[in-house]
Amino acid sequence: MISTIASEEAYEDGHTLFYEGDVGDKLFIVVSGNVQILKNQDGEEKPIVTLKENNFLGELALFDAETRTATARCIGPCTFLVIERNDMEQLAHEYPAIAFGFIKVLISRMRGMVLDKKN
């Protein structure tokens, strides 16, 4: 299903997929490579997580049409399946299980953030 609406994009080491504060309209699924997620803290980019094959990023902006909450940069060559907002909305309406899958991942990420702040 996803492969019917996704396009494949490849980028070299150091390519920035998006910057914190950009308007988001794409979801990226990592096919190969690593992507570092960075957060601006006191004017400096601080790494917060590295995503690998089969992880996805950019999902928040797809669902709430807000700006990006972090910067995403390729570490080495990377290949992605990229899904546009309109296509994702249509897919989620046609296949609600996909939307629930994203919700589960978002909740898991939120739990991880909350637990990290408690420690």
C-alpha positions as CSV (number, residue, x, y, z in Angstrom):
1,M,0.0,0.0,0.0
2,I,2.6,2.5,1.0
3,S,4.8,1.7,-1.9
4,T,2.0,2.8,-4.3
5,I,2.1,6.4,-2.9
6,A,5.7,6.8,-1.9
7,S,8.5,8.1,-4.0
8,E,12.1,7.0,-3.5
9,E,14.7,9.7,-2.8
10,A,18.4,9.4,-2.1
11,Y,20.8,11.9,-0.4
12,E,24.4,12.2,0.4
13,D,26.2,12.5,3.7
14,G,25.4,15.8,5.4
15,H,22.2,16.6,3.5
16,T,19.6,18.2,5.7
17,L,16.1,16.8,5.0
18,F,14.4,19.6,7.0
19,Y,15.2,22.2,9.6
20,E,13.5,22.8,12.9
21,G,10.8,25.4,12.3
22,D,10.2,24.5,8.6
23,V,6.7,23.8,7.5
24,G,6.3,20.1,7.1
25,D,4.5,18.3,4.3
26,K,6.4,15.0,4.0
27,L,7.0,11.8,5.9
28,F,10.3,10.0,5.4
29,I,10.8,6.2,5.9
30,V,14.5,5.3,6.1
31,V,15.2,2.5,3.6
32,S,19.0,2.7,4.2
33,G,21.4,4.8,6.1
34,N,21.2,6.8,9.3
35,V,19.5,10.1,10.1
36,Q,20.5,12.3,13.0
37,I,17.7,14.3,14.7
38,L,19.0,17.6,16.1
39,K,17.3,20.1,18.4
40,N,18.3,23.7,18.7
41,Q,19.4,24.5,22.3
42,D,20.8,27.9,23.1
43,G,21.7,28.5,19.5
44,E,23.5,25.1,19.0
45,E,22.2,22.0,17.3
46,K,22.3,19.1,19.8
47,P,21.8,15.5,18.6
48,I,18.9,13.8,20.3
49,V,18.6,10.5,18.4
50,T,19.8,8.7,15.4
51,L,17.3,6.9,13.3
52,K,18.2,3.8,11.2
53,E,16.6,1.6,8.6
54,N,12.8,1.1,8.9
55,N,12.4,4.1,11.2
56,F,10.4,7.0,10.0
57,L,10.5,10.8,10.6
58,G,8.4,13.8,9.8
59,E,5.2,12.3,10.9
60,L,4.2,15.0,13.4
61,A,4.0,17.7,10.7
62,L,1.9,15.4,8.5
63,F,-0.8,15.0,11.1
64,D,-1.0,18.4,12.7
65,A,0.3,20.7,9.8
66,E,2.6,22.5,12.3
67,T,6.3,23.4,11.8
68,R,9.1,20.8,12.3
69,T,10.1,20.2,15.9
70,A,13.7,19.3,15.0
71,T,16.3,19.2,12.2
72,A,17.0,16.0,10.4
73,R,20.4,15.4,8.7
74,C,21.8,12.4,6.8
75,I,24.8,10.6,8.3
76,G,26.3,9.0,5.2
77,P,24.4,8.2,2.1
78,C,20.7,7.6,2.8
79,T,17.7,6.4,0.8
80,F,14.1,7.1,1.8
81,L,10.5,6.4,0.8
82,V,8.8,9.8,0.9
83,I,5.1,10.3,1.3
84,E,3.3,13.6,0.8
85,R,0.7,14.9,3.3
86,N,-2.3,14.6,1.0
87,D,-1.4,11.0,0.0
88,M,-0.9,10.0,3.7
89,E,-4.3,11.5,4.7
90,Q,-6.0,9.5,1.9
91,L,-4.2,6.3,2.9
92,A,-5.1,6.8,6.6
93,H,-8.8,7.2,5.6
94,E,-8.8,4.1,3.4
95,Y,-6.7,2.0,5.8
96,P,-7.3,3.1,9.4
97,A,-4.9,0.4,10.7
98,I,-2.0,2.5,9.2
99,A,-3.1,5.5,11.2
100,F,-3.3,3.4,14.4
101,G,0.2,2.2,13.6
102,F,1.5,5.7,13.6
103,I,-0.4,6.5,16.8
104,K,1.3,3.6,18.5
105,V,4.7,4.8,17.5
106,L,3.9,8.4,18.6
107,I,2.8,7.2,22.0
108,S,5.9,5.1,22.4
109,R,8.1,8.1,21.6
110,M,6.1,10.3,24.0
111,R,6.5,7.7,26.8
112,G,10.2,7.6,26.1
113,M,10.5,11.4,26.4
114,V,8.5,11.4,29.7
115,L,10.6,8.6,31.2
116,D,13.8,10.4,30.1
117,K,12.7,13.6,31.9
118,K,12.0,11.7,35.1
119,N,15.5,10.3,35.2
